């Protein structure tokens, strides 16, 4: 009896996995292959923007530190 229950459980699991796999492949075929993809150009632009903001923030901080030093 245990052998029969184990066999049925494994068959049910395989059937469920087969259906899930087919469903996921069907959904993947409907999508645009580049949907959600980030390109190297976008990564470079973000890096440049972060570098520019860091540079400007450093310049402002240096200027403000110099001005505060004159007050005291």
C-alpha positions as CSV (number, residue, x, y, z in Angstrom):
1,X,0.0,0.0,0.0
2,X,2.8,2.4,0.8
3,X,4.4,1.6,-2.6
4,X,1.1,2.6,-4.3
5,X,0.8,5.9,-2.3
6,X,4.4,6.8,-3.0
7,X,4.0,6.1,-6.7
8,X,0.9,8.2,-6.9
9,X,2.5,11.0,-5.0
10,X,5.5,11.0,-7.4
11,X,3.3,10.9,-10.4
12,X,1.3,13.8,-9.1
13,X,4.4,15.8,-8.4
14,X,5.8,15.1,-11.9
15,X,2.4,16.1,-13.5
16,X,2.3,19.3,-11.5
17,X,6.0,20.1,-12.4
18,X,5.3,19.4,-16.1
19,X,2.3,21.8,-16.1
20,X,4.2,24.5,-14.3
21,X,7.1,24.2,-16.7
22,X,4.9,24.4,-19.7
23,X,3.1,27.5,-18.3
24,X,6.3,29.3,-17.6
25,X,7.7,28.5,-21.1
26,X,4.5,29.8,-22.6
27,X,4.7,33.0,-20.6
28,X,8.4,33.5,-21.5
29,X,7.6,33.2,-25.2
30,X,5.0,36.0,-25.0
31,X,7.5,38.5,-23.4
32,X,9.8,40.8,-25.2
33,X,13.3,39.3,-24.8
34,X,14.8,42.7,-23.9
35,X,12.1,43.6,-21.4
36,X,13.7,44.6,-18.2
37,X,17.2,44.4,-19.7
38,X,19.7,47.0,-18.7
39,X,22.3,47.9,-21.3
40,X,25.9,48.8,-20.8
41,X,25.1,52.4,-22.0
42,X,22.6,52.8,-19.2
43,X,25.0,51.6,-16.6
44,X,27.7,54.0,-17.9
45,X,25.2,57.0,-17.8
46,X,24.3,56.1,-14.2
47,X,28.0,55.9,-13.3
48,X,28.7,59.3,-14.9
49,X,25.7,60.9,-13.1
50,X,26.9,59.5,-9.8
51,X,30.4,60.8,-10.4
52,X,29.1,64.2,-11.4
53,X,26.9,64.5,-8.3
54,X,29.8,63.5,-6.1
55,X,32.1,66.0,-7.7
56,X,29.5,68.8,-7.3
57,X,28.7,67.9,-3.7
58,X,32.5,67.8,-2.9
59,X,32.9,71.3,-4.4
60,X,30.0,72.7,-2.5
61,X,31.2,71.2,0.8
62,X,34.7,72.6,0.2
63,X,33.3,76.0,-0.5
64,X,31.0,76.0,2.5
65,X,33.8,74.8,4.8
66,X,36.0,77.7,3.6
67,X,33.2,80.2,4.2
68,X,32.5,78.8,7.7
69,X,36.2,79.0,8.5
70,X,36.1,82.8,7.6
71,X,33.2,83.3,10.0
72,X,35.0,81.9,13.1
